[in-house]
Amino acid sequence: MTKIIKSVSGNVTRRKFITASAGILAAPAILNITKAYADNPTLKIGHVSPRTGPLAGFAEADDYVLEAITKTFAAGLENNGKTWNVEIISKDSQSNPNRAAEVAADLILRDEVDIIVAASTPDTVNPVSDQAEINEVPCITTDCPWQPYFFGRNGVPGEGFNSTYHFFWGLEDVIGAFLSMWDKSGVAKKVGGLFPNDADGNAWGDKELGLPKPLAASGYDLLDPGRYQPLSDDFSNQIAAFKEAGCEIVTGNMIPPDFATFWAQSAQQGFNPKVVTIGKALLFPSVIESLGDRGDGLTSEVWWSPNHPFESSLTGASAKELADGFTAATGRPWTQPTGFKHALFEVAADVIKRADDLEDPEAIVAAIASTNLRTIVGKVNWADGPMNNVTKTPLVAGQWQKDGDSIDLKIVSNFAEPSIPTTGELKLLS
């Protein structure tokens, strides 16, 4: 089952916390019940997600996924001949990095979770991972390009981290997907960049690791007016610079409210690019619907869709069946994070089944590191990643197109992942 518990903050490790608290807690023995004595011991999984705030689109499928996973885990999971009950405790980061760190500390220190999982941009993934690393708690994360996850946490290549592991695509993949799509468009290779002053924006706009170098190598001129503050209410300077430079493509990484502001002001100021490809903001049907007719033709990366040729290692459901199940349960269109939220628990379940000793965090970490699992988002194998503690999942590019009375995300470029079929052709913005 899932439940929400008030959070605490702090930087002490779990061991220090338990030791220091022993003299003041009313019933300290409660902290350790079930671990050694219950016939069916309980393993706790902490889950952190932005249920509210500007990143809430990433958590739209949380209730659906958590309810289904809870039912799947209801009979327990087998490990070394013993059945373990699995309890999931889910908490809201409120789209705030500080809050994400606070609830992660709460899960670790108060709830004593055995594994913590998190998703949805560096604003959630990084602070949760940092708390897990400090407290030596096994951690699995997703829904964040690996560069802002790894380098944003001051990861050192060749060393990496001890307790925290991540699966998702990287900036090299999204750049490749965007370029393969733009190359088909035939428009001028002048690109305006919109990069916020946050972990994602700084990574995407980084001169060495981000978009500038590969775009230049492919013959594209990228105009980067500099970082803007998230939740900005004025993009007039950026729009004027893009118009003056003749930018026919706009790209970047934005939260939905920022893109809505930029796109409305572009119309007001007569800026009409032919291709608009924005990460993060344009992932969600709810955002596209809120833009009305001006949502038609916008483009973005596609991490997961009903057309991805993968199935769940837990339930056997195909990507289409999972997406259709979400729509049937909620009445809403499928959304990309659904697959990755489900995959988090696929990996966690696989780790629980394989770990040599579920009462030993190091044994759980060793099981994470040795994962080799085909999931509903593709293969997860940390022995086959670009960096320590990182493994990659496939990526393609798509466009929102009117389909009768509705609007659907069509896969229009699959150059790097031909196993994922295209479902439409790129159209220029009118």
Secondary structure, DSSP 8 states (H G I E B T S, - for coil): -----------S-HHHHHHHHTTT-S-GGGGGTTTSS-SS-EEEEEEEE--SSTTGGGGTTHHHHHHHHHHHTTT-EEETTEEEEEEEEEEE-TT-HHHHHHHHHHHHHTS--SEEEEESSHHHHHHHHHHHHHHT--EEEESS-HHHHHGGGT--TTT--SSEEEE---HHHHHHHHHHHHHTT---SEEEEE-BSSHHHHHHT-TTTSSHHHHHHTT-EEE----B-TT-S--HHHHHHHHHHT--EEEEEE-HHHHHHHHHHHHHTT---SEEEEEEGGG-HHHHHHTGGGGTT-EEEES--TTS--B-TTT--BHHHHHHHHHHHHSS---THHHHHHHHHHHHHHHHHH-S-TT-HHHHHHHHHT-EEEETTEEEEGGG-SBTTEE----EEEEEEEETTEEEEEEEE-TT-TTS----------
